[in-house]
Amino acid sequence: MRRDPYMLNYLLNAPRPTKRLITLLYDALIIPLAIYCALALRHGELLITITPQTATTILATTFITLGIFTRTGLYRAVIRYMASKAFSSLALGITLSALVLATSSFITQANLPRSSIIIYWFTAFTLLGGPRIFIRNIVNQLNNVKKEAVLVYGAGNQGIALTSALSNSEQYRAVAFLDDNHKKQKMLIQGLKVHTPNNITALAESHNVKKVLLALGNASSVQRKQLIERISNTKLEILTTPAVQDIISGKAKIEEIKEIEIEDLLGRDCVIPDQTLLSSNIQEKVVLVTGAGGSIGSELCRQIIKLKPTKLLLLELNEFSLYSIEQELNNYCQAQKLNIAIVSILGSVQKQNRLTTIFKTFKVETIYHAAAYKHVPMVEHNVVEGVRNNVFGTWYCAEAAISADVKSFVLISTDKAVRPTNVMGTSKRLAELVLQALAQRQTATRFCMVRFGNVLGSSGSVVPLFHKQIKQGGPITVTHPDIIRYFMTIPEAAMLVIQAGSMGKGGDVFVLDMGEPVKITALAQKMIRLSGLTEKTDSEPNGDIEIQFSGLRPGEKLYEELLIGENVEGTSHKRIMTANEVHLNWPETHNLLNHLDKVCHEFKVDEVINLLLEAPAAFNKQGNNPDWVYNQNIKNGAN
């Protein structure tokens, strides 16, 4: 008989109460049948005589059994998802039903043979459990047709847990394991064969697989990087599961499958932080973060709150950014039952009197100065505002800190401050020089600065831009084929900044170990491959995503440096170094700042640029002055 798909779909999509009623009615018919079959098998006859006592026993057993099944939760289980727990409930219910059958037989004096009670257990389990298993398999097969086939890399505990979770998934179905462990290869785990990764291409073709799910357990970052690079040479999209520690802590679920994070390509294992360094400037202190709503500032706040300051002040110019980080931190404190006062303050770092009042009022002890304009082309087009915010904002914050007897002041600097080719980098180098000069002028407030490269996921980072461009079908835009950059994750950068700040003695320039530099073109190519796509080139015109080179932007360098000279020393932390660099005394610095303030106030952009060139910042200006307003005024004058 041909199966009616309409009827099957109706049953599968019927409301839960309807399904329960159908199941209950089926059981009500099958239980008497199972008792009859048991008696027939016992007597060795197909047709047996049913006495009134036996009929009463059968009816009583049926109704009581239905009640037992209801109480044990059997009808709450969805057949398509039935697992060992549900079948255990069925076995328990049938065992109790057999006892009911024996008891009612005695009470009604039906005197059923004792062996028939045992036979009933088996016939009931077969007739009640068999169809449930059959329906489950049919439904799973129908669902599997709709699911996308995937390979699971890793046949360990995490891989096994993942395949179990996928069995109830509506998106993916695992068809095979891949594992480097030779002992596991050719084994069957949860019905899936474990293959050597060398067969990945052939497996993908035979099963029509386009994706690989990584379930690597506690593999190190270096191991993950090596593995990902190996798989990325195929045309398979690589997805990953959450880290084991996140699953254990409850932060994530095993079935939360996501795209490979670009952090996985860095191959950097986190160094265990020094808790003494982390807490010395924060624990039980009043801490303030400028630019608290930015990518670095907000992560600093997240790290700081875990170290339990008595009070955390958030200083931010952008109202929405301030509101967002305030809500996040308050929610965290509430969840962790932390009694930490969080004070959100709208304000600009360019208002010294306001800063002094804030620092004194709240008796601030530690400041992390993250407020800055950092987008290179944007600052190039808005020279005065870039200098005002990055140079004078730092100066005013520092002077306010001195006036308020702040103990520690940490500047978040950048590798673009080293032999800068743009206004942004030059302004950050001048900010460093200001703090170094102030460190010589006084000793009450300890000033230091921490210099590092690009952070993944920050505003303006190429990584989210590339992700967006790939999803749109390309092209990916890269400024120059040879451009390279250092990268670090935001959490790692923030943690190292906090630790470096604790080492400061006064005027220190700390440099973070950024690892190996990354070629941006190679990064774009890897991101294309990790998405299961191919690069479109002259030799591969049928590729998916093209990489286009747009040319270096105003002030952009092919490569960044972290050190001005070679005079660098290690510290107690393996990823933090200190640089000994030439700097100005305070009178020289103050004179430069006064001149710079005057020409900024008068909006003489050409003179601002000239002063930046004359300053000991090693500014190597590239091209013409790109300031929007300056150039428009020139055009207006020409007209």
N, C-alpha and C positions, 0 to 999 in steps of 0.2 A: 504493500500500500504506500502510495506516495505521501510523504510528509507535507502537511499544509503549513507553509511558512507563515501565513497570516495567523493561524491558530497559535503557533509557537511564539511569534512576536507578541501576540496578545497576552499569553501566559507570562512571558518574561517581563513585560512592561505593565502588568496589572498592578493595582495598588497592593501594598503589603497586607492589609486585612483580607483581601480576596485570596492572595496566595496562601495565607495561613488557613483559611477556611477550606480551600481545595486540599491542602495537605492533611488537615484533620479528617475530612471526609474519606480520603484515601486510606488513612490509618484505621478509621472506623470499619472499613470493609476488609482490610488486610488482616487485622488481628484475629477475627473469627476464622478467616481462611487459614492462617498460620496454625491455629489450634487444631482445626480439622485435619490439616496436612500432617501434623505431628501424630494425631491419633491414627490416621490412615497408615503412616509409615510404621507405627508401633504394631498395628494388627496385620500389616502386610496385605491390606485390602484397599481398593480404591473407594468402594462404597461401603460405608459403615453406618450403623444405626445410632442416631442421636436421641438419647433419652431426655425426658423433661428436665431431670437433674443436671445432665450434661449441658443442655441448652441454657439453663439458668446460670451455670458456671461460666459458660462462654460469654454471655451477655454481661455478667458482673465483671469479669476480667477485662472485657473490652472497655467499658465505661471507666473503670478505675484506672486502667492503663492510660487512657486519654488524659485523665486528670494528672497522672504521674508525669507524662510527657510535657504537659503544660507547666507543671511546677518546676521541672528540671530545665526549662528554657529551650526545649527542642524546637518549638515553633517560633522562637525569636531568631533562630539561625537562618540566614539566607542560603538556600541550597547551592547557588552558584559559587558561594564563598566558603562552603563547609570545609572545615579542617578537622584535625585530630580531636580538638576539644568538643566539637559538635558530635562526632561519632562516639566519643567517650560518654557523652550525655545519653546517646541512643542506647549504648550497651548497658549503662546503668538502669535506664528506664525499662529495658527488656528483662533485665535480671530481676528487678522489682516486680515486673509483670508476671514472671514465672512463679515468684513467691505468692503473688496474689492468686494465680491459677491453682497452685497447690492448696492454698488456704480455703478458697471458695469451693474447691472439689471436696474437701473434707467437710465443710459446713453443710453443703447441699447433699452430701452422701453420694456424689456422682462416682466416687471411687475410681478416678482416672489412674491408669498405671503410672508408677513413679517415673519410669523411663520416658514416658511421653512428655513429662514436664521438661526434661533435659532436651529432648528432641525439639520441643516447642521453642526453646531459646534460639536454636540454630535456624529453624524455619522462619521465625519472626525477624531475626537479624538479617537473613537473606532477603526476605520479601519487603522489609521496611528500609533496609540500608541499601540494597542493590539498586533500586530505581533512583534513589538519591544520588548515588555515585554516578549512575548512567547520565542523569540529567546534568550533573555538574560537569562531566566530561564533554557532553554535547555543547553546553553553553560555552565552556572554555575554548573548545575548538572553533565555534562561531566567532567568539571574541578575538581569538588569536589571528583569524583571517584579517580583522580590522587593525590589529596592532602592527607596529613597525618592528621588524626583526633587528636585534642588536647583538653584538658580541660583548661579553663581560671579561675585562682584563683583570685577573686576580681571582684565584680560586680559594682564597683564604676565608676567614670568618666574615669579613666585610662583603666579599663577593657572594658568599652563600646567603647572607642576610639580604643582599640586594636582589638576588634572583627570587627569593621568597616574596619580597615586597612587590616585585614586578608581576608576580602571578595574579595579583589583585589590581594591577595597574591597567588603565584603559588606553595607554599610549604605547608602551614597549613590551616585547616578549624576548627573553633571552634564548638564544639558539645554541650557544656553545661558550665554554670558558677558554681563556688564554692564560697561560701561566709559565713563568720562567723556571719553576721548580720541576726538574726532571722526574722526581718521584711521583708528582701528581699527574703528569701527562699520561694520557690514554685512560685515566680513571673516569668513572661515572659519578658525578656529584649532582644530586637532585635530578637525576635523569639526563643530565647534560654532560657531554664528553669534554674532557680537558685536552686542549691542543697546544702544541708549541707555537709561540708567536711567529716563528718563521713561516707558518702556513696562513698568516692573517689574510693575505691577498686572495688566495684560493678559497678560503672559508667565506670571505665576504662575497665573492662572486657566486659560489654555490648556494648560499642562503639569501642572496640579494640584499646584503647588509650594506648600509651606508654610514653607520655610526658605531663607535666603540665607547662603552661605558667603563671608566677607570674606577676600580675598587681596590686601592693599593694599601689600605690599612695604614700602618705607621711608617711607610716608606719615607726616606729623607727627601728634602727638597732637591738635592743633587740627583738622586735616583729618579724622582719624578721628571725632572728636566730631561735626563737622558732618555727615558722611556718615551716621553711625549715627542721629542725630536725624532726618535726612531719611527714612531707611528705616523708622524706628520708627513713622512715621505710617501705614504699611501694617500689615496684620495678619500679617506674616511674622515668624517667629522668626529672629533674627540670631545666627549662629555665626561664629567667627573661627579663623584658623590662627595658629600661633606666629609671632613676629617673625622677620624675616630673620636677624638677628644670632644668635638662639637656634638657628636651623636650621643656620647655618654653623658655630657653635661645637660643635654636636653635642648641645646641651641638649635639643633637641626635634626631632621629625620633622614634615615637611610635613603628613602625614595625621592628626596629632593635633589633631582638631577639638574645640573647646570653646565653652562659652557666653561671651558678651560679658562681660568684666570691667567692673565699675562704674567702674574707673579710666579706662576709655575715655570715660566721660561727663564727666570733669573737664576734658579738653582742655588739660592742662598738659604741656608739653614739659620734660623734665629739663634743668636747667642743668648744664653740664659742671663737675664739682667742682674746686675748687682743691686740687691735690695737696699743696701746701705746708701748707695749713690742715688737711687730712686727716691728714697723717702727723706733724705737729709734736708732738702730745701722746701719740702711740702708738708710732711706729716705734722699735724697740730699747728699749722701756720696759716696765716692769711695770704692767699695767693691770688694774683691777678693776671689775666691773659688779655692782651690787646689783639684785635682782629680775631676775637673768639668765634666768630661765625664762619671763618674761612676754612679751607680744607686742612691746613696744618693747625691752625688755632683750635678748631673744634676737636681734632684728634688729641691735641695736648690736654684739652679739658676732660676728655674721656679718660685719659691715662691718669690725670691729676686726681680726679674724683675717687678713683680706686685706691689712692694712697692716703685718703682721709685727712684732708686739710680741715681746719676749723671753719674756714670760710673760703669760697671761691667766687671771685668777681669776674664777670664777663664784660669786657669793654668792646663795643662793636658799633660801627657807623650805620650798617644796614639793618633796618628794623626787623625784616622777615628772618634774616639769618640769625639774628640774636634771639628772636622768639623760638626758632626751631631748635637751637642747641639748648636753650633754657628748658624747653619742654622735655627734651631727651634726657637731660641730666636729672631733672626732677623726677621723672619716671624711674630712672635707674636708682636714685636714692630711696624712693618709696619701695621699690621691689626688694632692695637689699637692706631696708630698714636702717639707712644711714642718716644720722642727725648732722647734716652738713648744710650750712646756710649758703644758698646760691643767689648772688646779687647781679642782676642784669642792668647794665648801664649803657644807655645810648650816648655816644659821644665820639668826637674826633681827636686823634692824637696830635692835631695841630693847635690845640688850645691849652697852653701850658698852665694857666691859672686854674682851669677846670680840672686838669690832671692832678695838680698839686693838692687841690681841695679833696679830690677823691682819695688819693693815696694817704693823706693825713687823717681824713675822717674815719677810714676803715682800718688804719694802722697796718697797711700792706707791708709784708715782709719779703715776698718774692714776686718778681715780675717776669713773665715770658712775653717778649715783644714780637708778635707775629704780624702785626698790622703793616701792610705794605701793598703797593701796586707792583705786580710781578709779571704782567703780561708784556713781553718785550715790544711788539709792534704798537700796542696801545699806549705805552709810555713814550715811545718814539714820536707818536702823533700828538702827545699832550705833555710836552717837556716840563713846563713849569709845575703842573700838578704832580707829576712824577717826582720831581725834586722836592717839592713842598712836603709831600706825604712821606717819602722814604728817608730824606735827609733831615729835614726840620722836625718831622713827626718823631723821629728817633731822638733828636737832640732835646726837644721839649719834654719827652717822656723821661729821658735820663736826668735832666735838671730837676724835674718834679720829684723823681725818685730820690735824688740827693737831698732835696729840701725836706722830704718826708721821712728821711732816715731808713729808706728801704735797704735791706741787707744784701739782696742778690738781684741782679738784672741780667737777663739772658736775651740776646738779640738773635733772631732767626735770620741767618744770612744765606747766601747762595753761591754756587760755583761761578755764576755769571759776574761776580765781583772781581774775579781774577783776570787781569789784563782785559778789561771789558771793551767790547766793540759797540755798546749801546748805552743809552741813557739810564735804563733800568739797572744794569750791572754797575755802572759808574756811581749811581746814587746809593746803591747798597755798599759799595766800597767806601764811599764818603761816610756813610753811617757807621761803618766799622772804625774808621779813623777818628770820628767824633768820640766814640766810646773809649778807644785806646787813649786818647788825649785826656778825657775826663778821669780815667783810671789813674793817670799820673798826677792830676790836679788834686785828688783826694783819695782816701782809702776806706771811708766809712761804708760806701756802697761798692760792692764787688761787681764789676762789669766784665762780661765775657760774650763772645759771639760764637755761634755754631754754623759752619759753612757746609752745605751739601748740595747735591745735584737734583735732578728731577724726581718727583715722587709720583708713583702710579695712582691714577684716579683723581688727581688734583684738578682744579679748574684750569682749563687751558692745556691739559695733558693730551698727547697725541693718541693715547690708547682708546679713550671713549670716542674720539673722533673717528678713528679707524673702524671701530665696532659699528658705528652709525653708518659709515660709508659702505661697509660690506653688506649690511642689512638692506641698504638701498640699492644694491647691485653695482656699486662702484661709480666712478673710479675712486681709488685711494690717492690722495694728494700728499706728496712728499716734497719738501722744498728743494732738496739736493740729493743726488744718488750717493754721495760720500759722507753725509752728515751722520755724526755719532753722538750719543748722549749716555750719561750715567743715569741709572734708575734705582729707586728704592721704594719700598711700600710705605705708605703714610704711617701706619702703626709703628713700624720699626724706626722710622725717622724720628717720630715724636718721643719714643722711649729713649733713644740715644741722645736726643736733645736734653731731656731731663737729667740723664746721667752725666752728660758733659757739663751741664750747668753747675752741678754739685762740685766739680773739680776746679772751677774757676778761682784764681787767686787775685785777679785784677788785670784786665786788658788782654786776656787770653783769646787766641783765635783757635778754635777747635775745628778739626776737619774729620768728617765721617768717612769711613771706608765704604765706598760705593760699589765695590766689586769691579767686575770687568765692564768696560763700556759696551753699549749695544748700538749696532748700525741700524738706523731707522728703516732703511730699505729692507734689510733682512727681517726686522720686526714685522713690517707690513706683510712680507711674503709668508712668514710663519703664521700670522693671524689668518691669512687667506686659506692656507692649508689646514689649519685647525678647524676651520669652518666647513671642511669637506669640499672646498672649491679649488679651482686651479687659476693660476695667474695668466692673464691674457697678454701675450707678447707677440713680437713680429714672427718668431718661430712657432708660437702656439696661438694662432689667430682665433681659435675656437674656445679659448679659455674663458673663465667666468668674470674675473675681476682684473681690471687694468690698473697699473700704478702709473700715475702721471707726476712729472716733476715740474713744480710751479716756480722754482727759483727762490733763492734765499730772501727772506723778508728783511725789512729795514732793521739793521743792528744785529742780525742773526749770525752766529759763528758756526763754522763747520764742526768744531769740537769744543768742549768745555774743559777747563782745568780747575783743580781744587787748590793748588798751591801757587803762590807768586814766586817763591824761590825753592831751593832744595833743602832749606833749613827746617826740617820737621823731626819731631820726636814722638816716640810712643808714650802711652799712658798706661795706667793700670787696667784699662779696658782695651781688648784686642781690636775693636772696631772704631776707636776714638784716638786721633792723633792731635798733637798741638803744633802749630806753626809759629815760628819766630820771624816776624816780618817788620820791616822798617815802617815807622809811623811818625807823625808830627807831634810837637809839644802843644800845650793848650793855647798859648798866645798866637801861634801860627794858625792853628785850627780855628780859633775864634775870629781872627781877622778874615780868613777865607769865608766863614759862615756869614759875617756881616756884609761882605761884598756880594755874596750870592743872594742873600736876603733882599738887598737893595734892587738888584737887577730882576729878580723874580717879581718883586712888588711892582716894578715898572713894566713888567712883561716884555723885557728885552731878551727875546729868546736867543738871538745870536750871541749876546754877551754871556748868557747863562752857559751856552755851549762852550764859549771860549774859556770861561772860568773852570768848567769841568775838564777841559783839555789841559789847563795850566796846573790843576790840582795834582798832587802826587798819587793819582789813582791809576796811572798807566792807561788812560782812556785812548783807544785807537779808533777814532771815529771812521765809520764807513759811509761814503756817499754824501749827498746833500742833506740839509736840515729838513726832516719830514713833518715838522709840526704843522698841523692843519691850519690853525689860526694865523700863525706867522706867514705861511705861504699864501693864504688868502689875502692878507693885508698887502703883501707884495704885489699880487695880481691887481688888487683894487687901486694901488698907487700907480701901477703901469697903465691902467685904463684912464 
